[in-house]
Amino acid sequence: MPYPHVLLSAAVSLDGYLDDTGPERLLLSSPADFDRVDEVRTSVDAILVGAGTIRADNPRLLVNSPERRAARVAGGKAEYPLKVTVSGSGDLDPAANFWHTGGEKLLYTTDAGAKRATGLLGDTADVVPLGTALDWRTLLAHLHDVRGVRRLMVEGGGTVHTQLLQQGLADELQLVLAPLFVGDPAAPRLFGPGAYQGGRLRLTDSRRIEDVVLMRYEPTAPGAGPLATAADRHWLRTACELAALCPPSDTAFSVGAVIVAADGTELARGHSREGGDPVVHAEEAALAKLDPADPRLPGATVYSSLEPCAHRASRPVPCAGLILAAGVRRVVTAWREPDTFVTAADGAGVLAAGGVEVVTVPEYAALAQEPNAHLPH
């Protein structure tokens, strides 16, 4: 299901703490960085914090600049982004600043928590129960589909950031490093223990803001199961964009493909009719750039804008067969092959029968179809 773009935002000390244990909140950012955060808030549709952050920090989560608020209104948006919190118990202080500043408020909770929260909050917030337990994928899908949220800024706390990263749901991390130490083992840290997605994150930006440093990262390591992660969506979008490079054809699809190692390293990419070859397919072009004995292939993921073909007349082995022969065990695609050229094509079925995990991300189908709009069906 489609999710918003999830942006994690946090500031930490040099030793990785979000705060100290004193009675007042530890201010880690500089004045100029607080203004940058205000600008980021202006750009999003919703801001989310966990219930623990409301209890500990009592934040307002506002766009403070009148000019930025006016620009939001002029652009057809609400003056303030939607404010969202998450609480399994529904035990929240109705006097907290969160509920009495800014625009609309939304609480996600459990069925049991909804009964408690409704009694505490009254009509100050929309309360959405998610069942017997909280589920981040259900929450994000609801934000996207029901509330129209396309960009979500997550400002804490550490448990929320940890869960979103561990489940592969964070598209971007904006981390500010402050030049001080906390050193108190009882103080809250940004990230907790547990199993994180493997590989290195990609550093997309780094800059000094007064005496702090802002670093922006994106996850790159593919997922490892049937659920698409934020990194999977990044690479699949890249494959769909490659399809736009294909020379148009009336007798074949335009397809893009990217092969990514388990640690997030891009191994190869290709697109249909690449290099002037009128019959080469995207997956075929990408695989041809690698040594068949490359030890990274069995752990790699192939991202293809269109389901790999199971039948073709132009080559002895279809792309599904090439992927199986390469030892790849995971494929992510946006679009199942229609009957335009081959009736009842089922490359996904061929791959699955060969032990490959095939993940379809249908929200990218329209992007994959754009370079093929001239074809029937």
MOUR-V242191 format. One line per field, one symbol per residue. phi: phi as a letter, one per 40 degrees, with the letter a starting at -180 (. if undefined). A space follows every 50 residues. Layout:
phi = ???
//
This chain:
phi = .cbccbbcbabbccbgccabbccbccccccdccdccdcccdccbcabbbc ccccccbfccfbcccccccccccccgbcdbcdbbbbaccgcbccccddcb bgccbabbaccccccccccccgccacbbcbhcacbcccccccdcccbgcb bbbbbhccccdccccccgbccabbbbbccabbgbccccbcbcchcbccgc cccbaaacbfbbbcbbbbcbcccbacbccccdccccccccccccccddac baccbbabbbcccgcccaaaadgcggccbccccccccccbcdcdcccccc bcbbcbddcbaaccacbcccccccccgcbabbbbaccccdbbcfcacccc ccccgccbbbbccccccccdcbccccg
//
